[in-house]
Amino acid sequence: MAEAIAAIAPANVRIGCRMIREGDDVHLLPEEAHSIPARQPAMRRASGAARWIAHGLLAELGINDVAILRAPTGAPVWPDGITGSLTHDDYMAVAAVAPVGHIRSLGIDVEPAQPLPDDIFALVATPADRIDAADRHLAGRILFAAKEAVYKAVYPLDREVLGYEDITVDLNAGRATTKAGRKVSLAYCVAPRVFVLAFVNGDAR
């Protein structure tokens, strides 16, 4: 999966992933552990795994020993000059980082490669969404992951809470647009999980 998600990333975006393991909560730095209110062991393991990956990616950029705190909004707080995103499902953790420049903001989401339940699809999809380019069994799941990733990418820029109905996704063209007109680029793969990367280019509104 690491090779597949790296292949869809634009230049300067570093992405890593690995399976969540027992004891991954020990990878949380003390400040990180204090900022994460979740007490469920599974959630803390997932947060520890994602941050462990992110710490390694930041080290590749020469940034070491920086705590990635959880903001009150739930978003990770990145060092100055860095944009990034964290995500996990029950088994896999993923992190992505990039220097701010050509990429202004990132959002990622990982989901099991399973059809999205019909009741959730009804909440997520709008008539304006275009998903026929995706595998028909997984198109709903990819759409769900795309809107989750888009929200993560645009919230740091616009500070606006968005519902699924506020984001229009065109998987055919690899882009999304928010109700405020924010343009977001999309890339996705299924290898073997559904993974979506959303990013706002440096010259985008």
Helices and strands as residue ranges (DSSP letters): H 2-7, E 14-19, G 24-27, H 30-35, H 41-60, E 82-88, E 92-99, E 103-111, H 118-124, H 139-158, G 164-166, E 167-170, E 175-178, E 183-190, E 194-201
